[in-house]
Amino acid sequence: MVNAALCQTIGRSSIQASTDNMEAMIRQAVQGRPDLDLIVFPEYCYGFPNTIGSHPEVGDHTRRIAALAKEHHVYILAGSFPRLAEDGRAYNSICLYDRDGQLAGRYDKTHLCVGIGYDESKEVAPGQSSGLFQTDFGTIGVMVCFELRFPEIPRTLVHDGADLILCPAAFPVGTPLPPRTDHWDVMVRATALQNLTWTLACNCFGEVEGNYPFGRSMAVDPWGTVTAQASGREEIVYVQADLDYQKQIRDSVGTWSTRRPELYHLD
């Protein structure tokens, strides 16, 4: 059983304010829950590159999050932050800290949002490798927001051993395009069901330069059933991901016993 908390929040106007907010939510998440294994934050909860300046120094931010992971003996997937890339843009970087406060892995978003009224590639450089991290409760596969639209990503992660899929996101309503809350619901559930894998998707909630990430963070079991979901506000949602149940599902459905591994490769 993996006990997790999804911290549905959004980046503030400064590094300090964003980190302070994350620290407050971490302390709230662990209160009275000594068995908590994992805390998940959304994409860009640290702040967006175009709202916090030109790729600022992130040392204090990462040190504070790492120290909190060690203090509370919990894994923290610390949302994402802009990390300077070789070409002057930034990587959209996701860091996982382990129970000792050590960096357990980093994933730079590979499939950037270029479309739907937004071009992330103007400020963000794509990563070059998949996000697969080892923990003491299993293997985590990480994908980010727009990457929900690429089913080969979670398929590859699960083929390569992921026991749990995490999807931090800043998924907006869609203004001026038609609302796409249904896209979020369907794609998160489909990711879990098609891959027979617990999927924990943590979305921002709030306003960023006229865009409105709408929350609805959720946990979906390997049968495609939503077991926990946030509403339209900043809040923390708690999840119990039963990996024994997942094994039963995978053994009974049979789609993994007939897979063709050579078809699923990200690189």
Secondary structure as UniProt FT lines:
FT   STRAND          2..8
FT   HELIX           15..30
FT   TURN            31..32
FT   TURN            34..35
FT   STRAND          38..40
FT   TURN            43..46
FT   TURN            49..51
FT   HELIX           59..72
FT   STRAND          75..84
FT   TURN            86..87
FT   STRAND          90..97
FT   TURN            99..100
FT   STRAND          103..108
FT   STRAND          114..115
FT   TURN            116..117
FT   STRAND          118..119
FT   HELIX           120..122
FT   STRAND          124..125
FT   STRAND          131..135
FT   TURN            136..137
FT   STRAND          138..142
FT   HELIX           145..149
FT   HELIX           152..159
FT   TURN            160..161
FT   STRAND          164..169
FT   TURN            175..176
FT   HELIX           181..195
FT   STRAND          198..203
FT   TURN            209..210
FT   STRAND          213..214
FT   STRAND          218..220
FT   TURN            222..223
FT   STRAND          226..229
FT   STRAND          235..241
FT   HELIX           243..253
FT   TURN            255..258
FT   HELIX           261..263
//
